[in-house]
Amino acid sequence: MKITNYAFAYKDQPIFDDFSVEFSSDYLNVLLGENGSGKSTLFDAIAGVNGARNQPIPNQSVAYKVQQPVLFPNLTVQEIINLFTQIGSVKLETETGRLIREDFLSKILSRKMGQLSGGERQLLFSYGTHLLDRDIYLFDEPTAGVSFSNAEYILKMMQELVDARGKTVVVTLHDLKEIETMNAHLVTLQAGKVSFSGTKAGMLDLAGTPDFEAAVKQLV
Ligand SMILES: Nc1ncnc2c1ncn2[C@@H]1O[C@H](COP(=O)(O)OP(=O)(O)OP(=O)(O)O)[C@@H](O)[C@H]1O
């Protein structure tokens, strides 16, 4: 997925100007950047929900897990899963998606959305989004508030969307430990510009340090 020369401003605040980025369908794409660097705004633009007349990549079907899903507080977990399977299909469930459902979601099926913890909500909506059949998948901070072991599940499920279903998947993260061992395509944003795009090895080379966290800090 390639975006070229995209511009977007919120009323009086320009966010992107002549912005270009490419996300690979060969690897899981991890979008990194400081708070306010424009990650969610970029996702909104790709999904076509930012109110801009010009979408950066028109005619693409996009599945989008927003940062803090707050939908239907009195629906149960089972009912939300039913909604996702009606729009998508249970046949699209990946191996790790099945584990998330069986080991975790199945235990809270009768719980109402409004009673879920932040981490439980992330698991539910990340799982549900992966059941949709789209070209591009955007997951905004799917591991925020999620325990380390469940975050591993979520990222593995996203990797399966790439490996088993050949999808373009972009995920924003803040906890770098979660991707320390992953072979991801990293993109860093700095004040509305791409400051790095490539592999972890490329990032370490560019930053001239063997320390991943230090390299990311330099490049966001
Ligand atoms: N609806 C809006 N109207 C005006 N300004 C906005 C709006 N949404 C976001 N912004 C501003 O745009 C900038 C980019 O915000 P965005 O949410 O894209 O950042 P982010 O990289 O996703 O941050 P975070 O990591 O904190 O989620 C910020 O300065 C933010 O205050």
The ligand as an SDF file (V2000), in Angstrom:
LIG
                    3D

 31 33  0  0  0  0  0  0  0  0999 V2000
  -10.3010   15.9260   15.6880 N   0  0  0  0  0  0  0  0  0  0  0  0
   -9.2120   16.6700   15.8670 C   0  0  0  0  0  0  0  0  0  0  0  0
   -9.2330   17.9940   15.7510 N   0  0  0  0  0  0  0  0  0  0  0  0
   -8.1330   18.7590   15.9030 C   0  0  0  0  0  0  0  0  0  0  0  0
   -6.9170   18.2570   16.1900 N   0  0  0  0  0  0  0  0  0  0  0  0
   -6.8070   16.9180   16.3240 C   0  0  0  0  0  0  0  0  0  0  0  0
   -7.9390   16.0520   16.1670 C   0  0  0  0  0  0  0  0  0  0  0  0
   -7.5160   14.7710   16.3530 N   0  0  0  0  0  0  0  0  0  0  0  0
   -6.1960   14.8340   16.6210 C   0  0  0  0  0  0  0  0  0  0  0  0
   -5.7640   16.1240   16.5950 N   0  0  0  0  0  0  0  0  0  0  0  0
   -4.3770   16.5880   16.7970 C   0  0  0  0  0  0  0  0  0  0  0  0
   -3.5840   16.0630   15.7250 O   0  0  0  0  0  0  0  0  0  0  0  0
   -2.2970   15.6630   16.1980 C   0  0  0  0  0  0  0  0  0  0  0  0
   -2.0690   14.1890   15.8320 C   0  0  0  0  0  0  0  0  0  0  0  0
   -2.9740   13.3980   16.6140 O   0  0  0  0  0  0  0  0  0  0  0  0
   -3.0520   11.8230   16.4740 P   0  0  0  0  0  0  0  0  0  0  0  0
   -4.1880   11.3740   17.3220 O   0  0  0  0  0  0  0  0  0  0  0  0
   -3.0530   11.4660   15.0420 O   0  0  0  0  0  0  0  0  0  0  0  0
   -1.6580   11.3900   17.1290 O   0  0  0  0  0  0  0  0  0  0  0  0
   -1.1130    9.9380   17.5120 P   0  0  0  0  0  0  0  0  0  0  0  0
    0.2330    9.8140   16.9100 O   0  0  0  0  0  0  0  0  0  0  0  0
   -2.1190    8.9010   17.1640 O   0  0  0  0  0  0  0  0  0  0  0  0
   -0.9920   10.0750   19.0910 O   0  0  0  0  0  0  0  0  0  0  0  0
   -1.1330    8.9880   20.2820 P   0  0  0  0  0  0  0  0  0  0  0  0
    0.1120    8.1480   20.2470 O   0  0  0  0  0  0  0  0  0  0  0  0
   -1.1730    9.8590   21.4990 O   0  0  0  0  0  0  0  0  0  0  0  0
   -2.3940    8.2160   20.0720 O   0  0  0  0  0  0  0  0  0  0  0  0
   -2.2830   15.9450   17.6910 C   0  0  0  0  0  0  0  0  0  0  0  0
   -1.6270   17.1820   17.8910 O   0  0  0  0  0  0  0  0  0  0  0  0
   -3.7540   16.0300   18.0750 C   0  0  0  0  0  0  0  0  0  0  0  0
   -3.9460   16.8940   19.1570 O   0  0  0  0  0  0  0  0  0  0  0  0
  1  2  1  0
  2  3  1  0
  2  7  2  0
  3  4  2  0
  4  5  1  0
  5  6  2  0
  6  7  1  0
  6 10  1  0
  7  8  1  0
  8  9  2  0
  9 10  1  0
 10 11  1  0
 11 12  1  0
 11 30  1  0
 12 13  1  0
 13 14  1  0
 13 28  1  0
 14 15  1  0
 15 16  1  0
 16 17  2  0
 16 18  1  0
 16 19  1  0
 19 20  1  0
 20 21  2  0
 20 22  1  0
 20 23  1  0
 23 24  1  0
 24 25  2  0
 24 26  1  0
 24 27  1  0
 28 29  1  0
 28 30  1  0
 30 31  1  0
M  END
$$$$
